[in-house]
Amino acid sequence: MPVAAILLVPKGGPFMTHASTTPKPRKPWYQILYIQVLIGIAIAIVFGHFWPETAIEMKPLGDTFIKLIKMVIALVIFCTVVSGIAGMNDLKKVGRVGGKALLYFEVVSTLALAIGMVIGNVFTPGAGFNADPATLDADAVNVYAGKAAEQSVTEFLMNIVPKTVVDAFAQGDILPVVLISVLFGYVLSHLGDRAKPIRDVIEAGSHLVFGAINAIMRLAPIGAFGAMAFTIGKYGVSSLGPLAFLIGTFYLTSIIFVLGVLGLIAWWTGFSIIKFLAYIKEEILIVLGTSSSDSALPSLMEKLTNAGVAKPVVGLVVPTGYVFNTDGSSIYMTLAALFVAQATNTDLSLSQQMAIFGVAMLTSKGASGVTGASFIALVGTLSVVPAIPVAGMALILGIDRFMSEARALVNMIGNGVAAIVMAKWEGELDEARLEAALAGSPLADTEAVDDLDVIATPELASKI
């Protein structure tokens, strides 16, 4: 007997487009997701400040939300990449997109490292601290130093190939899932019409997965509240005082990079960075609340697809960029390295700064996917300049959580811009749809999955 197949079809029949041109009625302000997230963050800050002990207990809310998102990330990547590549006529384009993306990532992340180093030398955020490394608690830093020693470029590359297909999805590591997805998509494309039933199932599965994402995103205000309440309750707003200049310098540098570097890239590509930021405002607030760029990965991929970026480009560029295009982490590494040197009165020569710069180009990628990745990578980077006491990292360990929001935000925004740029270069960008999306047109309704019905499809069932 044929197995029943499930497909998601737009209301009104299977011949309607994915995003209907009929505008939806405007939601009440209190039902808009980004406003709900903003309210959740605001309440969390007040709650964490006045009731810190109780606020710390809210951590499971944020952790659970992030785990729910990570639970489906592998499926989102698999469905997007496989269905996109399987439908491509020119498979050479896959390799071309991947190669161009890696080149783009290296150039832009190098610019981020350079900007962090320039700002660190100009503003000297560590000047005047006169910290004595002997008086600092190095025990906490030693934990990260041990993890940094475990990371190597060879190990990083070897981990791209999973032990088994199941292991890649079980671990949830992005690059192994991308590798498997590309292989599956390549094979399906070569099978031609014989693989059509499988392609149909994967396409239907992608609708189901994104439907699940939309449901999970409804919990974003609760997740943002829990994560922010924990941060404020545990570390306290008062802990920002002595290092406020460093935090302010880092946020300023991040803004300069987004509006300056990414803004110029966006302008050259033909869209406005300001409009793009407005388009992904929900994702920005979710990342701000959770301090995790992973929490916005699935919805960012969906929005880019709805904005006219071809599926193969989204599926290849965005997940890979989360590992190789860590612009926010790159800014942090050079700026924080100079801060530690300045705070401990360590004079760095130009050659020593260049050594930090060169090593950071590698370590910023090598520690991706590890808990506390940026801090671990920074410890590993400082080890190449023995004159800088690694114990000085203890100065910023307590405020690292407050800087992680900006790192995650810049990483996410940078990868969104990268996907659009790659699509434009490859002629895989629907510019009219992108313009409509950034203008807030219903033609690029990001909640199109809400307009789907679940129906049984006998034609597909008979092919399974």
C-alpha positions in Angstrom: 0.0 0.0 0.0 1.3 3.5 -0.7 2.4 5.5 2.2 0.4 8.6 2.8 2.4 11.7 1.9 2.0 15.1 3.4 2.5 18.3 1.5 1.9 21.9 2.5 -0.1 23.8 -0.1 -1.2 27.5 0.1 -4.7 28.1 1.1 -6.9 28.5 -1.9 -5.4 25.7 -3.9 -2.1 24.3 -5.2 -1.8 26.8 -8.0 -1.4 29.9 -5.8 2.1 31.3 -5.3 4.0 30.8 -2.1 3.6 34.4 -1.0 0.2 35.8 -1.9 -0.1 39.3 -3.3 -3.1 40.0 -1.2 -1.9 42.0 1.8 -2.6 40.7 5.2 -4.4 42.9 7.7 -2.0 44.7 10.0 -1.5 43.1 13.3 -2.1 44.9 16.6 1.3 46.2 17.9 1.3 43.8 20.8 1.2 40.8 18.4 4.3 41.9 16.5 7.2 39.6 17.3 10.0 42.2 17.5 7.9 44.3 19.9 7.2 41.3 22.1 11.0 40.5 22.1 11.8 44.1 22.9 9.4 44.2 25.8 10.8 40.9 27.1 14.3 42.3 27.1 13.2 45.5 28.9 11.4 43.5 31.6 14.4 41.2 32.0 16.8 44.1 32.6 14.5 45.6 35.3 13.9 42.1 36.8 17.6 41.2 36.8 18.6 44.5 38.4 16.1 44.4 41.3 15.7 40.7 41.9 19.1 39.2 40.8 18.9 35.9 42.7 15.5 35.1 41.1 16.6 36.3 37.7 19.5 33.9 37.7 17.0 31.1 37.9 15.5 32.2 34.6 18.4 30.9 32.7 16.6 27.6 31.6 14.1 29.7 29.6 16.8 31.1 27.4 18.7 27.8 27.2 15.6 25.9 26.2 14.7 28.4 23.4 18.2 28.1 22.0 18.1 24.3 22.2 14.7 24.3 20.4 16.2 26.3 17.6 19.4 24.2 17.4 17.2 21.1 17.3 16.0 22.0 13.8 19.0 23.8 12.4 20.5 20.7 10.8 17.1 19.9 9.1 16.8 23.5 7.8 20.3 23.3 6.3 19.7 19.9 4.8 16.3 20.7 3.2 17.5 24.0 1.9 20.8 22.8 0.4 19.5 19.5 -1.0 16.4 21.0 -2.6 18.3 23.9 -4.0 21.2 21.9 -5.5 19.0 19.1 -6.8 17.1 21.7 -8.9 20.2 23.3 -10.4 21.1 22.8 -14.0 24.7 23.9 -13.7 26.3 22.0 -10.8 29.6 23.8 -11.4 27.9 26.8 -10.0 27.9 25.1 -6.5 31.7 24.9 -6.4 31.9 28.4 -7.9 29.6 29.9 -5.2 31.5 28.1 -2.4 34.9 29.3 -3.7 33.7 32.9 -4.1 32.1 32.8 -0.7 35.2 31.6 1.1 37.2 34.3 -0.7 34.6 36.9 0.3 34.6 35.7 3.9 38.4 36.0 4.2 38.5 39.5 2.8 35.7 40.9 4.9 36.8 39.2 8.1 40.3 40.5 7.5 38.9 44.0 7.2 37.1 43.4 10.5 40.4 42.4 12.2 42.1 45.5 10.8 39.3 47.8 12.0 39.5 46.3 15.5 43.3 46.8 15.6 43.1 50.4 14.2 40.4 51.4 16.7 42.3 49.7 19.6 45.4 51.8 18.7 43.5 55.0 18.3 41.2 54.9 21.4 43.5 52.8 23.6 40.7 51.5 25.8 43.2 49.8 28.2 45.3 52.8 28.9 45.5 53.8 32.6 44.5 50.4 34.1 48.0 49.7 35.2 46.9 46.1 36.1 49.5 43.8 37.7 49.2 40.3 36.1 50.5 38.8 39.3 47.4 40.0 41.2 44.9 38.7 38.7 43.0 35.4 39.1 44.4 33.3 36.3 42.7 30.1 37.2 39.5 30.9 35.3 41.5 31.9 32.2 43.6 28.6 32.4 40.4 26.7 31.8 40.0 28.5 28.4 43.7 28.2 27.7 43.4 24.4 28.0 40.6 24.4 25.5 42.6 26.7 23.1 45.5 24.2 23.2 43.1 21.4 22.1 42.1 23.3 18.9 44.2 23.1 15.8 43.7 23.8 12.1 44.1 20.1 11.3 41.6 19.0 13.9 39.2 21.7 12.7 39.4 20.5 9.1 39.1 16.8 10.1 36.0 17.5 12.0 34.2 18.6 8.8 33.9 15.0 7.8 31.5 13.2 10.2 32.0 9.7 11.5 28.5 8.8 10.1 25.6 10.6 8.5 23.6 10.1 11.7 26.4 11.5 13.8 26.5 14.8 11.8 22.8 15.4 12.6 23.1 14.1 16.2 26.0 16.5 17.0 24.4 19.4 15.1 27.7 20.7 13.8 27.1 23.0 10.8 29.9 22.1 8.4 29.4 18.3 8.5 25.7 18.8 7.8 26.5 21.1 4.9 29.0 18.5 3.4 26.3 15.8 3.6 23.7 18.1 2.1 25.9 19.0 -0.8 26.6 15.3 -1.6 22.9 14.4 -1.4 21.9 17.3 -3.6 24.6 16.5 -6.1 23.5 12.8 -6.4 19.8 13.8 -6.7 20.6 16.2 -9.4 22.4 13.5 -11.4 19.6 11.0 -10.9 17.2 13.3 -12.8 13.6 12.3 -13.0 14.2 9.1 -11.1 14.9 11.2 -8.0 11.8 13.4 -8.4 9.7 11.6 -5.7 12.6 12.1 -3.2 12.9 15.8 -4.2 9.2 16.2 -3.7 9.4 14.7 -0.2 12.4 16.9 0.8 10.6 20.0 -0.6 7.5 19.1 1.5 9.7 18.4 4.5 11.2 21.9 4.1 7.8 23.4 4.5 7.2 21.4 7.6 10.5 22.4 9.1 9.9 26.1 8.5 6.4 25.7 9.9 8.1 24.3 13.0 10.5 27.3 13.1 7.6 29.7 12.9 6.0 28.0 15.9 9.2 28.0 17.9 9.8 31.7 17.1 6.6 32.5 19.0 8.6 31.6 22.1 11.4 34.1 21.3 10.1 36.8 23.8 10.3 34.2 26.6 13.7 33.0 25.5 15.1 36.5 25.3 13.6 37.4 28.7 15.2 34.3 30.3 18.7 34.9 28.8 18.8 38.6 29.5 17.4 38.3 33.0 20.2 35.7 33.8 22.9 38.0 32.4 21.8 41.1 34.3 21.1 39.1 37.5 24.5 37.2 37.5 26.8 40.0 36.3 24.8 43.1 37.3 24.8 46.4 35.5 27.3 47.7 38.1 30.0 45.3 36.7 30.1 47.3 33.5 31.4 50.4 35.2 35.2 49.9 35.3 35.3 48.5 31.8 32.5 50.6 30.2 35.0 52.3 27.9 36.1 49.0 26.4 32.5 47.8 26.0 31.5 51.2 24.4 34.6 51.1 22.1 33.7 47.6 21.0 30.0 48.5 20.3 31.1 51.6 18.5 33.5 49.7 16.3 30.8 47.1 15.5 28.5 49.9 14.4 31.2 51.5 12.3 31.8 48.1 10.6 28.2 47.4 9.9 27.3 50.8 8.6 30.6 51.5 7.0 32.1 48.3 5.6 28.9 46.3 5.2 27.0 49.4 4.3 29.4 50.1 1.4 29.2 46.4 0.3 25.4 46.6 0.4 25.4 49.9 -1.6 27.7 48.4 -4.2 25.4 45.4 -4.5 22.4 47.6 -4.9 20.5 47.6 -1.6 20.4 49.7 1.6 22.0 48.3 4.7 19.5 50.3 6.8 16.5 48.8 5.1 18.1 45.3 5.4 18.6 45.9 9.2 14.9 46.9 9.4 13.9 43.7 7.5 15.7 41.4 10.0 14.8 43.4 13.1 13.2 40.4 14.7 16.4 38.4 14.3 18.5 41.3 15.6 16.4 41.5 18.8 16.4 37.7 19.3 20.2 37.6 19.0 20.5 40.6 21.3 18.4 38.9 23.9 20.0 35.4 23.7 23.6 36.3 22.8 23.5 33.5 20.3 23.6 34.0 16.5 22.5 30.4 16.2 19.1 31.4 17.6 18.3 33.4 14.4 19.9 31.1 11.8 16.8 29.3 10.6 14.6 32.4 10.4 17.4 34.4 8.7 17.7 31.7 6.0 13.9 31.8 5.5 13.9 35.6 5.2 16.7 35.6 2.7 14.9 33.0 0.6 11.7 35.0 0.8 13.7 38.1 -0.3 14.7 36.6 -3.5 18.0 34.9 -2.7 18.2 31.5 -4.4 18.0 28.5 -2.1 21.4 27.0 -3.1 23.1 30.3 -2.3 21.3 30.6 1.1 22.0 27.0 2.0 25.7 27.2 1.1 26.7 30.7 2.1 24.8 31.3 5.4 25.7 28.1 7.3 29.3 28.2 6.1 29.5 31.9 6.9 28.6 31.1 10.5 31.9 29.3 10.7 34.2 31.3 8.4 32.7 34.7 8.3 32.8 35.7 12.0 33.2 39.5 11.5 32.0 40.4 15.1 34.4 37.9 16.6 37.3 39.2 14.4 36.7 42.8 15.7 36.6 41.5 19.2 39.9 39.5 19.0 42.2 42.3 17.8 40.5 45.0 20.0 40.6 42.8 23.1 44.2 41.7 22.5 45.3 45.3 22.4 43.2 46.1 25.5 45.0 43.4 27.5 48.4 44.6 26.4 47.5 48.2 27.2 45.9 47.4 30.6 49.0 45.5 31.6 51.4 48.2 30.3 52.8 45.8 27.7 54.3 47.8 24.7 53.7 46.0 21.4 55.9 46.6 18.4 54.5 46.7 14.9 55.8 43.2 14.2 54.1 41.8 17.4 50.8 43.4 16.4 51.2 41.9 12.9 51.8 38.5 14.5 48.6 38.8 16.5 46.8 39.9 13.3 48.1 36.9 11.3 47.3 34.3 14.0 43.9 35.8 14.5 43.0 35.2 10.9 43.3 31.5 11.6 42.2 31.2 15.2 39.0 33.1 14.6 37.9 30.2 12.4 39.5 27.3 14.2 37.5 27.6 17.5 34.1 28.0 15.9 31.4 25.9 17.4 33.1 25.6 20.8 31.5 27.0 23.9 33.1 30.4 24.6 34.6 30.2 21.1 35.8 33.8 20.8 37.3 33.9 24.3 39.1 30.6 23.6 40.4 31.8 20.3 41.6 35.0 21.9 43.6 33.1 24.5 45.2 31.0 21.8 46.0 34.2 19.8 47.7 35.9 22.7 50.0 32.9 23.2 52.0 33.9 20.1 53.2 37.0 21.9 54.7 35.9 25.2 55.1 39.5 26.3 51.3 39.7 26.8 50.4 38.0 30.0 47.5 35.6 29.3 46.4 36.2 32.9 45.4 39.7 31.7 42.4 38.0 30.1 40.9 37.8 33.6 40.2 41.6 33.2 37.5 41.0 30.5 36.3 37.5 31.5 33.5 39.1 33.7 32.2 41.3 30.9 32.6 38.9 28.0 28.9 38.1 28.2 28.0 41.7 27.6 30.3 41.9 24.5 28.9 38.6 23.1 25.7 40.3 22.0 27.6 42.6 19.6 29.7 39.8 18.3 26.7 37.6 17.6 24.8 40.5 15.9 27.7 41.5 13.6 28.3 37.8 12.7 24.6 37.4 11.8 24.3 40.6 9.8 27.5 40.0 8.0 26.3 36.6 6.8 23.0 37.9 5.7 24.8 40.6 3.6 27.2 37.9 2.2 24.3 35.7 1.0 22.8 38.6 -1.0 26.2 39.6 -2.4 26.9 36.0 -3.6 23.5 35.7 -5.1 24.0 39.0 -7.0 27.4 37.8 -8.3 26.0 34.5 -9.6 22.8 36.0 -11.1 20.7 34.1 -8.5 19.1 37.2 -6.9 15.5 38.3 -7.7 16.2 42.0 -7.3 12.5 43.0 -7.6 11.6 40.6 -4.8 14.5 41.9 -2.7 13.4 45.5 -3.2 9.8 44.5 -2.3 11.0 42.7 0.9 13.2 45.6 2.1 10.3 48.0 1.4 8.0 45.9 3.6 5.8 44.7 0.6 3.4 41.8 1.2 5.1 40.3 -1.9 7.8 39.1 0.4 5.7 38.0 3.3 8.0 36.2 5.7 5.1 34.5 7.4 3.9 32.7 4.3 4.1 29.4 6.1 1.2 30.6 8.2 -0.9 30.5 5.1 -0.3 26.8 4.4 -2.7 23.9 4.8 -1.6 20.4 5.4 -3.1 18.0 2.9 -2.6 14.4 1.8 -1.3 14.2 -1.8 -2.2 10.9 -3.4 0.0 11.6 -6.5 3.1 11.9 -4.3 2.1 9.0 -2.0 1.9 6.7 -5.0 5.5 7.4 -5.9 6.9 6.6 -2.4 
